[in-house]
């Protein structure tokens, strides 16, 4: 879902991150405020003041989105739901959960927290606007915009289209009625996908009306919603399929392992040029894990000295982030693979038994879903909530 992300700060234990795509929407919001909205509402001001109003309005708008997502995260934290953080990106903001709510009640309160926060912010900014009737027009104008945009944000997110907040409220109601989270998610996701298609169709209508820029945004938001709703359902199917499974069910025995006494040149010739791995486990004769070695470790040694040095000399300790046991939960292993992007080493008391790669999990899931009804490869990301 996201590309390169930059950490901005941490608040209440939650990381606030910025996706590179956010720059596009930040520039467009600032430009639309400074070049269109504020000049139309408050004519006659110097151009520089419009740009100052636009920049301040954009910053406070995105601060409002962070507050919206933070309220989701705080409620989730109250109910012991793992949160990966909050990311601002081209379509607004997303609070990333590491699991599903345990009950319809938790789902409802976590979902409704965001819109309630936006409504409260809108009321606050409106109150400040009314209280500051004699303030400079620039200040009153920015406050009026922030009140309106927060109410619009709440209204949009209350649309019953999953994974919008309103869609999650709908899923909570369906879950309570059907007592089946997967079925409730499928219905809510179908409605979300339908709403996305409706927005895309409206974009075509906008094009015929000559509103090309707004048409592009309606189409992109519709396409994103359609994809996000389908991805959310597939992600839940993944979690359901892996529920209760352990790594030993799909680990790959006879892993590629490097003898500790191998020369660096043999390592390059017989392993790096033969296997496409990022990290190679290094083992003793007993298959006990000695450490790990990467291409970076080898390249730190001059090429003409590769014959004179052994793998054990450059190997480093393997990270716990890349290691599991045969009894590690499948969901835990999947989370580690998503976090690191590398295969996992399966060990038992430091004895190397097997490896687990993304392909191993995918093949297991494909076989299980095929036998239990329906296929489909789940996506890697799980968008939990869209704002803006």
N, C-alpha and C positions, 0 to 999 in steps of 0.2 A: 504493500500500500504506500509506504513512504520511501523516499530516497535518502539522501544525505541529511542528517539532522544535527542541529547544534544545541547543546544544553544552555539555557539562559540562566536559570536559577532553580533553587529548591525551596518549596514552601509547604509547611506541615508534613514534610517527608516525601512530597511528590515532586518529581522532576518536571520542570516546564521546558519543553524543547521546541525548536523552530525548524520546520522542514524548509528546504530550499524553495519549494514551490510557493511558500507564503509571500515571498518578495513580489510575486506577480499581483496577488490580490491586494497587498498593502499599497503598491503603487497605484493600482486602479481605484481603490477607495479614496486615497488622498487626492488623486486627479479629479475624480467625479465630484468630491466635496468642494475642492478649490475652484474647479472650472465650470461646474454646472449648478450644483445644489445651493451653495451659499450665495453666489452672485444673483441667482434667481430670487432667493428669499430675502436677501439684504442688498439691494442694488446701491451703487454709488461709493462703495468702499475701495480703497487702494488695492491693487492686485496682490501686493505682498501680504496684506492682512487676510485675504482669502486663503492664501497658501498656508499661512500660520494656523488659521482656523481648521483647514483641511488636515494638516499634520497632527494637530492636537486631537481633533475629532477621531482620526484614524487610530491613534495610539490608545485613546480611551475606549474606542470600540473594541479593539482587540484585548484590552484589559478586561472589558466586560465579558468577552468570550472565555477568557481564562477563569474568571469568577464563576461563570456558568458551569464550566467543566470541573472546577474545583469543588463545587457543591455536590456534583455527582460523586466525585472521588471521596469526599468526606463521609457521605452516607455509606458508600461501599466499604470504607475503612471501618465505620462503626459496626457493620455487619460482618467484619473479618473477611471481606472479599479482597484478593490480591489485586493491586493496581500497578501497572507498568509505568504510568506517568501520563502527562498531558502534552499533546503535540498540536501546534498551530500549523496549518497547511493551507493550500489554495482554496479549499472549500470552507474554511473556518477553523474549527477545533475539534479534537477528538480525545476522549478519555479512554485509555486502553486498559481493559480488564484482563486479568490472567485466568479467569474462570467464569462460570455461570452462577447467577444468584441461586440460593438454596431453596427459595420459596417464592410464590407469586407476590406475597406481601413485600419481601425485600426488593423484588424487581420493580414493583410499583413505586415505592418510596425513593429508590435510587433514580428511577426515570423521571419522576415528577419534580425532583429537587432542582434540576437545571432550569426548566421553564419558570418555576416559582422564583428562583433567584433572579432571572431576567426581568420578570414582572416587578419584583421588588426594586431592582436597580432603576427600571424605567420610572417608577413612582418617585424614587429618590431624586433623580435628575429633574423630573417635572416639578417636584417641590422646590428644588433649588432655583429653577427657572422662575417660578412664581414669586419666590421670596426675593429674588434679585431683579425685580422689575426695573429698578433704576440703574442697574449695572451696565457696563459698556455692551453695545449691541453684539460685539464679537463673542463675549462670554455667554450672553443669553442665547445666541444662535447655536453655539456648540452644545449647550445644555439641552435645548429643544431637540436637536438632532439625536443626542444620546438617549433621551427619553423615548423618542419614536423608534429608534433602531433596536433598543432592548425589547420593547413591546412586540415589534415585528419579529425579532429573533424568537421570542417565546411562542408567538402564534405559529410561526413556521414549524418549530420543533414539536408542536402539539398535533400536527397533522398525523393521523393514525397510519403512518407508513413506516414500517420497520426498515432500517434501524434508527429512525428518528425517535425522539423521546415519546411522542404520541404513539408510535408503533410499539414501543416497549411497554407502554401502559396497556395497549390493546393485547399484547402477548401475555401480560400478567393476568388480564381478565380471562383470556382463552385458556391459559394454563390452569387457573382456578376452576374453570368450568369443565375442562376435559381431563384434568389430572395427568396430562401428558405434555411435557415440555417440548419434545420433538414435534409433536403434531401442532401445538400452539405456534411454534416458531415457523413451521412450514406455511401455515395460514397467514401469519403476520408478514412473512417474507414475500409471499405471493402478492399481498396487497401493496407492500412496499415496491416490488418490481413493477406492478401495474401503475402506481403513482409516478414512478420514474419514466415509464413509457408515455404517460399522459403529459408530463413536462416536455418530453422530447417532441411529441406531436404539437404541443403549444408553440414550441420553438419554430416549427415549420410555418405555423400560422403567423408568427411574428415576422418571419422573413418576407412573406407576401405583403405584410403591412409596412415594410420598409425599416423595421427595427432590427437591424443586423446584429448590433453589439449585444442587445438584450437576448436576442435569439440564440446567439452562441452560448451565453451563460445558462439559459434555460436548458439548452441541449446538453451541456456538460454536466450540470447538476443532475438532470434526469438520468443521464448515462451512469453517473457515479452512484446515484441512489439505487438504480436497478442492479448494478454490479455488487454494491455493498449488501443489499438485501439477500441476494443469492449466495454471496460469500458467507454471510453470517449463518445461514441455514446449513451450508456445507461444513462450516467449522464446527457447528454443534453436532452434526452427524459424525465428524471425526472424533470429537470428545466422547460421544456415546459409544462408538465402536471400540475405542481404546480403554473405556472404563473397566477397571478391574484387571486389565492385562499387565503382564510383567515383561521386562526386557528379554528374558530367556525364551519367550515365545517366538521371537523373530530375529534374535541376534545371529550374526554370521560367524560360524566357527572357523577354525584354521585361519586366523587373521594374518595379514601381511605384517611381519615383524622383522626387525633388523638385528642381527647378532652384534653384541657389544664390541667384539674384537675385529669387526670388518673394517677394512681401510676406507677412507673417505672416497677414494676413486672408485672402489667397488660399490660403495653405497650409491654414488651418482650413476654409474653405468648399469647396475643391476636392479636398482630400485627407482631412483628419480626419473630415469628415462623409460621405465617400464610401467610404473603405476602412477596414476594421477591422484596423489594424496597431498594434503597440505601438511600433515604431521605424521611421522612414522614412529611407532613404538619401538624402543630398544630393549632387548631382552638378553638375559644370561642363558647359559645352557639349560638351566632348569625351567626356562620360560617365565621366570620371575621378572617383573618389570623393573628395568634399570633407570629408564628415563624416556625422553622423547627427543627427536631431532627434526629440524626443518631445513629447507634450502638456505634460509638466512644463516643458520648455524654453520653450514658448510662453506658458504661464500665468505665468511669471516676469516677463513684460512686461505692463504695464497694457493692458487691452482697447482703450482709446481711442488707444493708440499703435501698434496693429498695422499700420495703413496706412503708418506712417513707418519701419518696420524690415523688413529683409529676412531671409530664412531663414539666410543665411550668417553673420549677426550672432549668432544664438543656437545654431547647430549646434555640436556637440562631436565630438571624435574617436570614431570607431567602435571598439568593443571587439573585441579578437582573439577573444573568446569567441563572437562572433556572425559570424565571418568564416571562410570556407573557400575552397579553390581547386577548380577542376574535377576535379583528381586526388586530392582528399581522399577517404579511404576512406568508404564508406557508413556503416560502423559508427562511425567517428569523428564523422561529421556527426550521426548519431542521438544519440550521447552528448552532443554539444554542445546539441542541441535539448532533450534531457531535463534537462540541467543549467540551461539558461537559460529554457526555456519559450517562446522566441521563434524566429521564422524566421531563417535564416542568409543572409548576403550572399555570393555567389560572385564572387570577384574574380581578376583576373590582372594582376599588376604594377599594382595600385591602379585597374584599369579594371573597372567594374561590369559583369558579364556576365549575372547571373541571381540568383534567390533560391531557397531550399529551405525549404519549410514542412513541418510534420508531415503535412499532407494529401498532399503530393507523395510522401513516403516511404510512407505508407499505401497510396496508389493503386498505386505501383510494386510493393509487397509483395503486394497483393491480386492483381494481374495475374500476377505470377511464380508465386505459390502456386497460382493457378487453373490455369495452364498446366502446372505441374510436379506437380500432384496435390494436392488438398485445399485448403481455404480456411481462414479464421479469422483474425481480427485479433489480433495479439499484445498483451499488456498492457504498460504502461509500466514496472512494477516487477518485480524479479526476486528473490523471497525465496530466500535461499541456505540458510538453516538456522534451525530453530526450536528454542528452548530454553524449558523450563518448560511 
